[in-house]
């Protein structure tokens, strides 16, 4: 059995930066809280929790200490509440997410209606929406984009969740353009790392017998990789840890491709690879 790793694997720059900032803070400060999960990987969050990081959802319950803003960013309204409570802040917002926030804010000030291609429930998008002071519409795909009421007198700008697939983003752009608004501006705010991972997974899925996408099930970029891979190779599987391999059939003569989400640590990937090497057969 042969195992081939994707060209892009393990932590991306933004996640590596966020985790490093949290670990550095944990060595110096107490107590330290994270408003929501700092990244979408249960193994990493659990490891940081053991070092003292407490995940919270209600800032009203914190009276002292330091609050970490996750790599997905945070609503300016919530940041203001944190400041008003006199709490220290460590902002680990990914620079690419921050760039998308600035673009959305500037477009809103220009009087544009903004269409965001992404998942409205994701923390990144919930935060992004609060940077916009006027009409903002979040669409997940072409079907939702077709339902938007956009007139020919409207000035519209389109941006994307940083972990979106390029194909989905461009498909939505095509749908909006057919509505022929007065002005249409398009900003590709998809993270370069996400695009490269998708391209690598797509390429790998075409030449292997089975694909494993390693990452958190609540990770947007991991789910996107799985969607990209499974659209090419039916025998694609999303696994969080080596425990998810228990019921998986792997023929010893197969070539197995391995890709990972941007928030998946190297040590989780190594455990999965080691389990595959030991397993090497169909139960």
N, C-alpha and C positions, 0 to 999 in steps of 0.2 A: 504494500500500500504506500502511495506517495501523498504527502501533504504539502500543499502549496499555499503560502501566505500572500495576501494582497499586498500591493506596494505600500499602501497607507494603512497602518494598523496601530492600535494602542491609543493613548491620549493624544488629542489635538493640542495645539498651542494654547487655546483659550482655557481648556479644562486643566491642562498641566499648570498653567498660571494660577487658576483659581484654587486648586488643591494645595499648591506650594504656599500661597498666601494664607490659607487657612491653617496649615501645619505650622507655619512661622508664628502666627498669632497665638496658637494654642501653647506654644512654648513660653510666651511672655505674659499673656493676659488671662483673666478669669473674672467673672464667668463670660463665656462666649456663646452666642446664639447664631443660628442660621435661619433666616426667614425663608422657610421651605427648604427643600433639598438643594444643597450647593451645586450638585450635578445630578443627572438622572442615572445613577448606578447604585444599587442597594449595597453592594459589597464595599464600595468606597465610603458611602455614607455611614455604614456600620463601623468601619475602621476609624473614621474620624470621631464618631460618637464615643468610642472606647477611649479616645484621647481627651474627651471633654466637651466636644461640640454638641450643643443641644438644638435640635430642630424645633422651630415654633411656627405657628400659623397665626397667632394673635399677638400683636405687638403690645397690646394693652396689659398683658400679663408680665411684661418685663419692666422692672423699675431701675435697674442698674446694669452696667456691663457693656459689652460690645456686641453689635449685630453685624453679621456678614450678609451682604447682598449677594445672591447666587450668581453664577455665570450667565443665567438666563436674563438677568436684569430685574428691575423692580419699578413699580409704578411711582412716579414722582410724588403722588399723593401719600403713599405709604412712607417714602423717604422723609417727607416733611413731618409726618407723625413721629418717626424715630428721632428726628432732630429736636422736635418740641419736647420730647421726654428726656432730653439731655444725654442720650446714649451715644457712645462712640460708634462709628461706622467704618467698616472695611468693605469696599466695593470691588467685588471680583467679576463684575459684568464683563463678558467677553468683548474685546475691542470691536469685533465684527457686528455684534449685537448693538453696541453703543453707536456705531456708525449708522445702522439702520434707524435707530431712535432719532438721531440728529437729522437724518434725511426726512423722516416723517414729520418731525417738528417744524422744519423749515418749509416743507411743502404746505403744511397746514396754515402757516403764517402767510403764505402767498395766496391763500383762498382756494386751494385745490381740494376736491373730494379725493379721498385716498382709498384705494382698493389694496388690501393686504392679502397675499396668497399664503394661507397657512391654517393652522388649527386654532380656532378661537379659544379653546380650553387650555392651550399650552401656556405656561408661565411667561415665556418670551413674548407671546402675542398679547396676553393680558396686560403686560407692562407697556408694550409698544403703543397700544390703543390709547393709553392715558397720557401719552406725549402729544396727542392730536387734539386740537381744540374745536374741530368742526367735523363735518361728515366723514366717517370712516367705516368701511365695509370689509369684513373678513370673509373670504371665500376659500373653501377647502379644495375645490376642483372645478372643472368645466361646468358640471351640472349646476352648481351654486352660482357660478358666474353668469350663466344664461338667465338666471332669475332676477339679476340686478336691474333696477330701473335707472338707466342712464340716458339722459336726453342729449340732443345735438347742441344744446347751449352750455352743457357742462364742461368744466375743466377737470380732468381726471388724471391722477398719477397712480401708477401701480408699483408696489414694492413687494418683497417676499420675506417670509420667515427664513432665517439664515440656513435652515436645514432642509429646505424644500428640494424636490428633484427639479432639475432644469427643464425636463420635458413637461411636467405639470405646470410649471410657471409660464412657459412659453405658450402652452395650450390655452391657458387662461387669458394671456395677453391677446391672443388671436380673437377670442370670443369678445373681449371688451372692445377691441379695435373695430369689430364689425358693427358695433352700436354707434360708431361715428360721432364721438363727442367732439365738441369744438376744439378742445386741446387734449392731447394724450401724451403723457410723459411716462417712460418706463425706466425703472432703476432696478437692476439686477443686484439685489442685496444677499444673494445666496453666498455663503462662506466658500472660499476657494477650496478649503480642506474638504468640505462636504461634497463639492463637485468632483474633486479628485478621488475621493473614496467611492463615490457612485460609479465613476468611470472605471476604476480598478475592479470593483465587484462585478460590473457588467462584463468586462473583458475576461475575468476569471471564470464566471459562470458559463461562458461559451466553450470552455476547454476542459472542464472537470466533470466528474460523475456525480458529485454531491457537494453542496455548498453549506457551510456553517457560518451564520452571522452571529457573532458573539456580542452581547450587550443587554442593557436593561430593557424590559418590555415597555417601560414608560418613557424610554428615550426616543425622541422624534427622529433623530438622525439614524439610529439603529433600525427603527421600523422602516425608514425610507430605503436603507440598504437592502433590507429583506424584500421589500416590494420590487426593487430594481432587479435583484437576483432571481426571485421567483417568477418574474415575468419572462425570464429567459430559460431558467432551469427549474422544472417543477420540483425536483428533489432538493429544495433549499429549506433550511431550518434555522429558526431564531432560537438561540440558547443563551441563558443567562450565566450558567455555571456548568461545570463538568457533570453535575447531577442530572442535568437535562438530557444527557446522552444515554441514560439507562435503557430506554425503550427504542433506541435508534438502531436501525439495521445498516451496518457498514461492511460492505464486501471487501475482503482483504486484497482484492485485485484492483480496487478503485483508486482514482485520483481524487483526493478530497481538497476542496478549496476552503480557505479560512479568511474571513474578513471580520472587522470589528467596528463597532460604533466609536465615536470620538471620545466617549466617556468611559470606555472599557480599559481597565488597567492591564499592564503587561502580565502581572502575576495571575490574573484570571485566564488570560489567553494561554499562558504556559500550562496551566492545569488542564484546560480543555484539550490541548494538543497532546499532552502526556496521556490523558485518558483514551484518546483516539488510538494512539500507538499501542496501548495495552489491550484495548478492546479488539479492534481489527477483524471483527467477524460479525455475522448476524446471529443473534440469540434465538 
